[in-house]
Each structure stands twice: as C-alpha cells, then as structure tokens.
Amino acid sequence: MTENRKVIVSIAEERLSEVPAVVTALEEAGLTVDSVLEPIGTVTGSIGQGDVAALQEIPGVQDVELQRDVDTR
C-alpha cells in the first residue's frame, strides 16, 4: 500500500472559471479533496505517492506541491 501525500494544487488563472470541472478531474485521478478555495484557484487534498505526478497532467492544473508541515515553536 502506498503512502498518501498531502498536496496543494494550483489552478491556472485562465481556467478559474472551470474550477468545478478541474476538481472533478482531480478526484477522478485519485485525489481525495480536503478543501477547494475557488476564488484563488487552490485545491488541497491527499493522493497516493505514486499518483502525484499524474495530477500535473490534468488540463487547468498549473502546479502541484507537496504540503509541508512547519514547526512554529
């Protein structure tokens, strides 16, 4: 079983009117969506480590970043 990774997906500015369709495509690619920040075109969620690169190939996706935990102590 592959480990799930938390990711932050940025949607291209020219595709912001298509956020719901892009989110559907992300889910079909295996992303479990945690939140959709539609006004700024950002989607957070988790996906298997081996499937992260596939998200980048979805039309409308500008960037996929691995979420990092930051210790603020």
Order of alpha helices (4+ residues) and beta strands (2+ residues): beta-alpha-beta-beta-alpha-beta
